[in-house]
Amino acid sequence: MNKPFDKIKLHGFNNLTKSLSFSIYDICYAKTEQQRKEYIEYIDEQYSADRLTDILGEVVDIIGANILNVARQDYDPQGASVTILISEEPVDEQSFDSEETPGPLPESVVAHLDKSHICVHTYPESHPHDGICTFRADIEVSTCGIISPLKALNFLIHSLESDVVTIDYRVRGFTRDVNGVKHYIDHAINSIQNYMTDDTKELYQMMDVNVYQENLFHTKMMLKETDLNTYLFGVTTDELEASEQEEIRERLNREIQEIFYGRNLPDA
């Protein structure tokens, strides 16, 4: 693990840009064409631009920012986008915590942010032949200043139904200390996983691909245990034969593993 950073005395504003971007996937099985249509309608209602704005508004509170502008749009036939521009609040230097720990409660955080934004785009889709429906939400939290957007990670994972999650965190640019020395990162980080709560880590199988010398960090997450009923839309396991349940499980597991590993599996 990287050694903790000593507090850097800066010359002027902290110019580092910290970006957290991730895709959250929710997988579902809808047997009939009508059920697949209803699933897309459900997702569009559940994750409308208005609801996504509320979720991102909570993120703004968690990192202690001010909302400058909100742009949101529901799309036809499906999907939504929201972008929020945010500005800085005064920094309480005593309360700033750069340790690799899960994000604190919203009321306990203040942040120093400028030229920053939060955005989300949704992509619901369904397959006409095998009944698999996939909802993807792409989210980016980008901040300038001392606080890491990773502090909002747990809230976002729990705000959306997450079967597979892929996360990227990067620190770009540099900031100068009072002696003119450039610093390309201002906090120690070993893994994105260290910003997750224990209950989150217990639920998911995780894999890291990190490039420490480039300040690039990547984590993939896949739900460990699943109840088939939570994946069925418009039907329950009581209405399905055992053989059909097994076939659906195989289709769902294949979809989840292909998304997690980022490649198509060979046909059995």
C-alpha positions as CSV (number, residue, x, y, z in Angstrom):
1,M,0.0,0.0,0.0
2,N,1.2,3.5,-0.8
3,K,2.5,5.5,2.2
4,P,0.2,8.3,3.5
5,F,0.8,11.7,2.0
6,D,2.0,14.5,4.2
7,K,-0.1,17.6,3.8
8,I,1.2,19.6,0.9
9,K,1.5,23.4,1.3
10,L,0.4,24.7,-2.0
11,H,1.1,27.8,-4.0
12,G,-2.4,28.9,-4.9
13,F,-5.3,26.7,-5.8
14,N,-5.1,22.9,-6.1
15,N,-5.2,22.3,-9.9
16,L,-5.4,18.5,-9.9
17,T,-8.5,17.1,-11.7
18,K,-9.9,13.9,-10.2
19,S,-12.4,11.9,-12.3
20,L,-14.5,9.0,-11.2
21,S,-16.3,7.3,-14.1
22,F,-18.2,4.1,-14.0
23,S,-20.8,2.0,-15.7
24,I,-23.5,0.2,-13.7
25,Y,-25.4,-2.7,-15.3
26,D,-28.7,-4.1,-14.2
27,I,-29.6,-7.5,-15.9
28,C,-33.2,-8.8,-16.3
29,Y,-35.1,-11.6,-18.1
30,A,-38.4,-10.8,-19.8
31,K,-39.9,-13.7,-21.6
32,T,-42.4,-12.1,-24.0
33,E,-42.2,-9.1,-26.3
34,Q,-44.8,-7.3,-24.3
35,Q,-42.9,-7.9,-21.1
36,R,-39.7,-6.6,-22.7
37,K,-41.6,-3.5,-23.8
38,E,-42.9,-3.1,-20.2
39,Y,-39.4,-3.5,-18.8
40,I,-38.1,-0.6,-20.9
41,E,-41.0,1.5,-19.9
42,Y,-40.4,0.6,-16.2
43,I,-36.7,1.6,-16.5
44,D,-37.5,4.8,-18.3
45,E,-39.9,5.7,-15.4
46,Q,-37.6,4.5,-12.6
47,Y,-34.5,6.3,-14.0
48,S,-36.1,9.3,-15.6
49,A,-34.2,12.6,-15.9
50,D,-36.0,13.9,-12.9
51,R,-35.0,10.9,-10.7
52,L,-31.5,11.0,-11.9
53,T,-31.3,14.7,-11.1
54,D,-32.4,13.9,-7.5
55,I,-29.7,11.2,-7.3
56,L,-26.9,13.5,-8.6
57,G,-28.2,16.3,-6.3
58,E,-27.4,13.9,-3.3
59,V,-23.9,13.4,-4.7
60,V,-23.4,17.2,-4.8
61,D,-24.4,17.3,-1.1
62,I,-22.1,14.4,-0.2
63,I,-19.0,16.2,-1.7
64,G,-20.1,19.6,-0.4
65,A,-20.6,21.5,-3.6
66,N,-23.0,24.1,-5.0
67,I,-25.1,23.5,-8.1
68,L,-24.6,26.1,-10.8
69,N,-26.6,24.6,-13.6
70,V,-28.6,21.5,-14.4
71,A,-29.2,20.2,-18.0
72,R,-31.5,17.2,-18.3
73,Q,-33.2,15.3,-21.0
74,D,-35.5,12.3,-21.5
75,Y,-35.0,10.7,-24.9
76,D,-37.4,9.1,-27.3
77,P,-37.8,6.1,-27.5
78,Q,-35.7,5.5,-24.3
79,G,-32.9,6.7,-22.0
80,A,-32.1,9.9,-20.2
81,S,-29.1,12.3,-19.5
82,V,-28.4,14.7,-16.8
83,T,-25.4,17.1,-16.4
84,I,-24.8,19.3,-13.4
85,L,-22.1,22.0,-13.2
86,I,-20.9,22.5,-9.7
87,S,-18.8,25.1,-7.9
88,E,-16.7,25.3,-4.8
89,E,-17.5,25.8,-1.2
90,P,-15.1,27.0,1.5
91,V,-12.7,24.3,2.7
92,D,-12.5,23.3,6.3
93,E,-8.9,22.0,6.4
94,Q,-9.3,20.3,9.7
95,S,-12.1,18.1,8.4
96,F,-10.5,17.1,5.1
97,D,-9.7,13.4,5.1
98,S,-7.5,11.9,2.4
99,E,-7.4,8.4,3.8
100,E,-8.6,5.4,1.7
101,T,-11.9,5.0,3.5
102,P,-15.5,4.9,2.5
103,G,-17.3,8.2,2.0
104,P,-18.7,9.9,5.1
105,L,-22.2,11.1,5.6
106,P,-23.3,14.1,3.6
107,E,-23.6,16.5,6.5
108,S,-20.0,15.8,7.6
109,V,-18.2,16.8,4.4
110,V,-17.1,20.1,2.9
111,A,-15.2,20.3,-0.4
112,H,-13.1,22.7,-2.5
113,L,-14.4,22.4,-6.1
114,D,-14.2,24.5,-9.2
115,K,-14.7,23.8,-13.0
116,S,-16.4,20.6,-11.9
117,H,-19.3,18.5,-13.2
118,I,-21.4,15.4,-12.6
119,C,-23.2,13.7,-15.4
120,V,-25.2,10.5,-16.1
121,H,-26.5,8.8,-19.2
122,T,-28.7,5.7,-19.3
123,Y,-29.0,3.0,-21.9
124,P,-31.8,0.5,-21.6
125,E,-32.0,-2.3,-24.2
126,S,-33.5,-5.7,-24.7
127,H,-32.7,-8.8,-26.9
128,P,-35.6,-9.9,-29.1
129,H,-34.6,-13.6,-29.1
130,D,-33.3,-14.8,-25.7
131,G,-35.3,-12.5,-23.4
132,I,-32.3,-10.8,-21.8
133,C,-32.7,-7.1,-21.0
134,T,-29.8,-4.9,-19.9
135,F,-29.9,-1.4,-18.3
136,R,-26.6,0.5,-18.2
137,A,-26.0,3.8,-16.5
138,D,-22.8,5.7,-17.2
139,I,-21.8,8.2,-14.5
140,E,-18.9,10.6,-14.2
141,V,-18.0,12.8,-11.2
142,S,-15.1,15.1,-12.1
143,T,-13.7,17.6,-9.5
144,C,-10.9,20.0,-9.2
145,G,-9.4,20.5,-5.7
146,I,-8.4,18.5,-2.7
147,I,-11.4,16.1,-2.2
148,S,-11.8,12.9,-4.2
149,P,-15.1,12.0,-5.9
150,L,-14.5,8.5,-4.6
151,K,-16.2,9.6,-1.4
152,A,-19.5,9.4,-3.4
153,L,-18.9,5.9,-4.7
154,N,-21.0,3.9,-2.1
155,F,-24.0,6.1,-2.4
156,L,-24.1,5.8,-6.2
157,I,-23.6,2.0,-6.2
158,H,-26.5,1.6,-3.7
159,S,-28.7,4.2,-5.5
160,L,-28.9,2.0,-8.7
161,E,-29.6,-1.7,-9.0
162,S,-26.1,-3.0,-9.7
163,D,-25.3,-6.5,-11.0
164,V,-22.0,-5.5,-12.7
165,V,-20.0,-2.3,-12.1
166,T,-16.9,-1.1,-13.9
167,I,-15.1,1.8,-12.3
168,D,-12.3,4.1,-13.4
169,Y,-10.5,6.7,-11.3
170,R,-7.8,8.9,-12.6
171,V,-5.9,12.0,-11.4
172,R,-4.7,14.4,-14.1
173,G,-2.7,17.5,-14.3
174,F,-0.4,18.8,-11.5
175,T,-0.4,21.3,-8.7
176,R,2.6,23.2,-7.3
177,D,3.7,23.6,-3.8
178,V,5.2,26.8,-2.3
179,N,8.7,25.7,-3.5
180,G,7.4,25.4,-7.1
181,V,7.6,21.6,-7.1
182,K,4.9,19.9,-9.2
183,H,2.7,17.2,-7.5
184,Y,0.8,14.9,-9.8
185,I,-1.3,13.4,-7.0
186,D,-2.1,14.7,-3.5
187,H,-3.4,11.6,-1.7
188,A,-2.3,8.0,-1.3
189,I,-4.4,5.4,-3.1
190,N,-3.9,1.6,-3.3
191,S,-7.3,0.5,-4.7
192,I,-10.7,1.9,-5.4
193,Q,-12.0,-1.0,-3.3
194,N,-10.7,0.8,-0.2
195,Y,-13.4,3.4,-0.6
196,M,-16.1,0.8,-0.4
197,T,-18.0,-0.3,2.7
198,D,-17.5,-3.9,4.0
199,D,-21.1,-4.8,3.1
200,T,-20.5,-3.7,-0.5
201,K,-17.3,-5.8,-0.8
202,E,-19.0,-8.8,0.7
203,L,-21.7,-8.7,-2.0
204,Y,-19.3,-8.5,-5.1
205,Q,-16.5,-10.4,-6.7
206,M,-13.9,-7.8,-7.6
207,M,-10.9,-7.4,-9.8
208,D,-8.4,-4.6,-10.0
209,V,-6.3,-3.4,-12.9
210,N,-4.2,-0.4,-11.7
211,V,-1.4,1.6,-13.3
212,Y,0.1,3.3,-10.3
213,Q,2.8,5.2,-12.1
214,E,0.1,6.9,-14.3
215,N,-2.4,7.5,-11.4
216,L,-4.9,5.2,-13.2
217,F,-7.1,2.9,-11.2
218,H,-9.7,0.4,-12.4
219,T,-12.0,-2.0,-10.5
220,K,-14.6,-4.4,-11.9
221,M,-17.4,-5.8,-9.7
222,M,-19.8,-8.7,-10.2
223,L,-22.6,-9.7,-7.8
224,K,-21.7,-13.0,-6.1
225,E,-25.1,-14.5,-5.2
226,T,-28.4,-14.0,-7.0
227,D,-32.0,-14.9,-6.5
228,L,-33.6,-15.8,-9.8
229,N,-36.8,-14.0,-8.8
230,T,-35.0,-10.7,-8.7
231,Y,-34.1,-11.1,-12.3
232,L,-37.5,-12.0,-13.7
233,F,-39.8,-9.3,-15.0
234,G,-43.5,-10.0,-15.3
235,V,-43.2,-13.6,-14.0
236,T,-42.0,-15.5,-11.0
237,T,-40.2,-18.9,-10.5
238,D,-43.5,-20.4,-9.4
239,E,-44.8,-20.0,-12.9
240,L,-41.8,-21.7,-14.6
241,E,-40.8,-25.3,-14.9
242,A,-37.5,-26.3,-13.3
243,S,-35.9,-26.9,-16.7
244,E,-36.9,-23.4,-17.9
245,Q,-35.5,-21.9,-14.7
246,E,-32.2,-23.5,-15.3
247,E,-32.1,-22.3,-18.9
248,I,-32.8,-18.7,-17.8
249,R,-30.1,-18.9,-15.1
250,E,-27.6,-20.0,-17.7
251,R,-28.6,-17.1,-20.0
252,L,-28.4,-14.6,-17.2
253,N,-25.0,-15.9,-15.9
254,R,-23.6,-15.8,-19.4
255,E,-24.7,-12.2,-19.9
256,I,-23.3,-11.1,-16.5
257,Q,-20.0,-12.8,-17.1
258,E,-19.6,-11.5,-20.6
259,I,-20.1,-7.9,-19.3
260,F,-17.8,-8.4,-16.4
261,Y,-14.9,-9.9,-18.5
262,G,-15.6,-7.6,-21.5
263,R,-15.7,-10.4,-24.0
264,N,-18.2,-12.8,-25.6
265,L,-18.0,-16.4,-24.3
266,P,-17.9,-19.3,-26.8
267,D,-21.1,-21.2,-27.4
268,A,-21.5,-24.4,-25.4
